[in-house]
Structures are given as structure tokens and as C-alpha cells.
Amino acid sequence: MNTKLTLNISESVIARAKVVARKNRTSVSRLVETYLTKITSQSELSVVDSIIKNAPAKKTVPGSEKKVLIEKLKTKYGA
């Protein structure tokens, strides 16, 4: 079941969103729904959030990001 939602968005953002929707052959509503689904999906955010939180402020060892990603994926999916 779909529910209507009223949002206050600037006209310029709406215009750009309509262009993106047309290019993707979808609606602005579908774009918003897809975005909200993505940002509210805990399983999708947890790995990315962990990588960002654990990423070194300054890359000192080549491949350090890959190690963090591998460890998080092992934890999530099992080794």
C-alpha cells in the first residue's frame, strides 16, 4: 500500500530530480523511495559505516582499506 507524503523541496532540486527520473525511466517518487529504502536498510549501511569509521585518517599502508573491508565481510558472512 502506498501512502502520500508531503515534502518541502526547492524548485531547483525538483527540476533536477525530474531530469534524473526521466533519464532512468522512473518517477521522482520512485527515486525518493529507492533512496529512503537504501539509507534505512541497516544491513547495507553497517558494512559501509564500519569501513568509514575504521578507515585510517591518513593512508599509511597500501591496501589498508581492503583489509578492513575483508574483515567486515568475514564478520558479516562468516569466514
C-alpha positions as CSV (number, residue, x, y, z in Angstrom):
1,M,0.0,0.0,0.0
2,N,1.3,3.4,-0.9
3,T,0.8,6.5,1.2
4,K,1.1,10.1,0.2
5,L,3.8,12.2,1.8
6,T,4.1,16.0,1.5
7,L,7.7,17.3,1.3
8,N,9.0,20.8,1.0
9,I,11.8,20.7,-1.6
10,S,13.2,23.6,-3.5
11,E,12.1,24.0,-7.1
12,S,15.6,23.7,-8.5
13,V,16.1,20.3,-6.7
14,I,12.7,19.1,-8.0
15,A,13.7,20.1,-11.6
16,R,17.0,18.2,-11.3
17,A,15.2,15.2,-9.8
18,K,12.8,15.1,-12.7
19,V,15.7,15.1,-15.2
20,V,17.3,12.2,-13.4
21,A,14.0,10.4,-13.2
22,R,13.4,10.8,-16.9
23,K,16.9,9.6,-17.7
24,N,16.3,6.5,-15.6
25,R,12.8,6.0,-16.9
26,T,11.2,6.2,-13.5
27,S,9.4,8.7,-11.3
28,V,10.6,11.1,-8.7
29,S,8.5,9.2,-6.2
30,R,10.4,6.0,-7.1
31,L,13.7,7.8,-6.8
32,V,12.8,9.0,-3.3
33,E,11.5,5.6,-2.3
34,T,14.7,3.9,-3.5
35,Y,16.9,6.4,-1.7
36,L,14.9,6.1,1.6
37,T,15.0,2.3,1.3
38,K,18.7,2.4,0.8
39,I,19.5,4.7,3.7
40,T,17.2,2.9,6.1
41,S,18.5,-0.6,5.3
42,Q,20.7,-1.4,8.3
43,S,22.4,-4.4,6.6
44,E,23.5,-2.2,3.7
45,L,24.8,0.6,6.0
46,S,26.5,-1.5,8.6
47,V,29.5,-2.6,6.4
48,V,29.9,0.8,4.8
49,D,29.7,2.6,8.2
50,S,32.2,0.2,9.7
51,I,34.7,0.8,6.8
52,I,34.3,4.6,7.1
53,K,34.7,4.6,10.9
54,N,37.7,2.3,10.8
55,A,39.4,3.9,7.8
56,P,42.7,5.5,8.7
57,A,42.7,9.2,8.7
58,K,45.8,9.2,6.6
59,K,46.5,6.2,4.4
60,T,49.9,4.9,5.6
61,V,49.8,1.3,4.4
62,P,48.8,0.4,0.8
63,G,45.7,-1.8,0.8
64,S,44.6,-1.0,4.4
65,E,41.1,-0.2,3.2
66,K,40.9,-3.7,1.6
67,K,41.9,-5.4,4.9
68,V,39.1,-3.5,6.8
69,L,36.6,-4.5,4.1
70,I,37.6,-8.1,4.1
71,E,37.4,-8.3,7.9
72,K,33.9,-6.7,8.0
73,L,32.7,-9.1,5.2
74,K,34.1,-12.1,7.1
75,T,32.3,-11.0,10.3
76,K,29.1,-10.4,8.4
77,Y,29.1,-13.6,6.2
78,G,31.4,-15.9,8.0
79,A,34.9,-16.9,7.1
